Amino acid sequence: MGENLSQPFEKSAMSKDERIQLEREKRIQITAFAFMISLTLLAFIATGSEIIPAVFTVPFIVGLAVIQFFLQLFYFMHLKDKNHAWPNMMMVSGVFLSTPTIIALALLLGETKF
């Protein structure tokens, strides 16, 4: 039984459609990663240079962070995939529960300086 383990398989167990879908998914993941890296670089450029006024820098970076957060949820946490209703519901409910909590704690502590 174990004598054929060192030999390669004759052909893949995946069908041609599965291989095409896997390549498409890989391309989408790499494109999304490159876009998120460009958002990060844009945030670094916005803070490092004096192109954007200081009053607008914090809301601009927070906006970029929100965009990047949803892109990461959508692509890397597989919110776009079918049959993931339970994990999707848990992540969305976590966002809706944590957002008012963070806002309330920031207001309670008086850390809002905008």
C-alpha positions in Angstrom: 0.0 0.0 0.0 2.7 2.5 0.8 5.1 1.7 -2.0 3.5 4.2 -4.4 3.6 7.2 -2.1 6.8 8.8 -3.5 5.4 8.8 -7.1 3.6 11.8 -8.5 -0.1 11.6 -9.4 -0.9 11.0 -13.0 -3.5 13.8 -13.1 -5.1 16.2 -10.7 -8.3 15.3 -8.9 -9.7 18.8 -9.7 -11.8 19.3 -12.8 -10.9 21.9 -15.4 -13.7 24.2 -14.2 -12.4 23.9 -10.6 -8.8 24.8 -11.7 -10.2 27.8 -13.7 -12.2 29.0 -10.6 -9.1 28.5 -8.4 -7.0 30.6 -10.7 -9.7 33.3 -10.9 -9.9 33.4 -7.1 -6.1 33.6 -6.8 -6.0 36.6 -9.2 -8.8 38.4 -7.3 -7.0 37.8 -4.0 -3.7 39.2 -5.3 -5.5 42.2 -6.9 -7.3 42.9 -3.6 -4.1 42.7 -1.7 -2.3 45.1 -4.0 -5.2 47.5 -3.7 -5.0 47.4 0.1 -1.3 47.9 0.0 -1.9 51.0 -2.1 -4.5 52.3 0.4 -1.8 51.8 3.1 0.8 53.7 1.1 -1.7 56.5 0.4 -2.2 56.8 4.2 1.5 57.0 4.8 1.9 59.6 2.0 -0.9 61.6 3.4 0.6 61.8 6.9 4.3 62.0 5.8 3.9 64.9 3.3 2.1 68.2 3.7 -0.1 67.7 0.7 -3.3 67.2 2.8 -4.1 69.8 5.5 -3.7 68.6 9.0 -7.4 69.1 9.8 -8.4 66.7 7.0 -5.7 64.1 7.6 -7.4 62.2 10.5 -10.8 61.9 8.8 -9.1 60.9 5.5 -7.1 58.2 7.2 -10.2 57.0 9.1 -12.0 56.8 5.8 -9.2 54.8 4.3 -9.3 52.5 7.3 -13.0 51.9 7.0 -12.6 51.1 3.3 -9.8 48.7 4.0 -11.7 47.1 6.8 -14.6 46.2 4.6 -12.4 45.1 1.8 -10.6 42.7 4.1 -13.9 41.4 5.4 -15.2 40.9 1.9 -12.2 39.3 0.3 -10.0 37.7 3.0 -12.7 36.7 5.5 -14.8 35.3 2.5 -17.9 37.3 3.1 -18.5 37.2 -0.7 -18.7 33.4 -0.7 -22.0 31.5 -0.7 -23.1 29.3 2.1 -21.3 31.3 4.8 -24.4 32.8 6.4 -23.5 31.9 10.0 -20.0 33.4 10.0 -21.2 36.4 8.1 -24.0 37.0 10.6 -21.5 36.8 13.5 -19.0 39.2 11.9 -21.7 41.8 10.9 -23.3 41.6 14.4 -19.8 42.1 15.9 -19.3 45.2 13.9 -22.8 46.6 14.8 -22.2 45.9 18.5 -18.6 47.1 18.7 -19.2 50.4 16.8 -21.6 52.0 19.4 -19.5 50.6 22.2 -16.3 52.3 20.9 -18.2 55.5 20.2 -19.7 55.5 23.7 -16.4 54.8 25.4 -14.7 57.5 23.4 -17.4 60.0 24.5 -17.3 58.8 28.0 -13.6 59.2 28.3 -13.6 62.6 26.5 -11.1 61.5 23.9 -13.0 63.0 21.0 -11.0 66.1 19.9 -12.4 66.6 16.4 
